[in-house]
Amino acid sequence: MTTTPDTDMLMTETLAERHRLIELAEQFGDDDWSAPSLCDGWRIREVVAHLTMPYRLRPLGYLVGMLRHGFKFDRFAQQDALGATSELSDAELLKLWQSHADSRWQPPGGGPAGALSHELIHGLDVTVALGLPNAPAERLALMLRAADDRNFTYFGVDLTGVRLEADDADATVGHGSVIRLPVHLLVLVVTGRRRLDDVREAA
């Protein structure tokens, strides 16, 4: 993946995805909020809490949290999400999310591509778990085209010798023997949410 999409396009799609997810969340019942997500150890409410993390923490609070957790973001994010859901009701989390629907926040060092990835990956944690419509295939493909293959090493997935190609959008990841999958399954594989062997059987 060598072509970087226009930054305005990335932000436009980020906001569109956030609005789409919020509209889905507005219909959630208690069972939906309590359901397990694809993110290990998190219910749907913890995923939403994580998506509101940028709006709840000021830069100093973020820095302090990272210091307390040895600059291990996953540990910090886990504690923050659990803390937020213990302090805020589902309705309060939703209201906070709604009030920042048009925020142009970008993750530190991640830029607009990171912002889109944040919404889409965690969006799949919710929609796949609840059997709801996933993000449009082209939006997911845009995220993959905006990233470098090395970005996915963060998730610890070994794709040595494998080239994943979306069969419903223009996106590829890796190099080697070609495996074609729907783009949402491709994203789940490269982010460690699903094993490649499992999705190949299901596809």
Summary of the structure (lengths in Angstrom):
residues: 203
radius of gyration: 16.6
end to end distance: 23.6
largest distance: 48.2
contacts: 616
relative contact order: 0.14
helix: 61%
strand: 7%
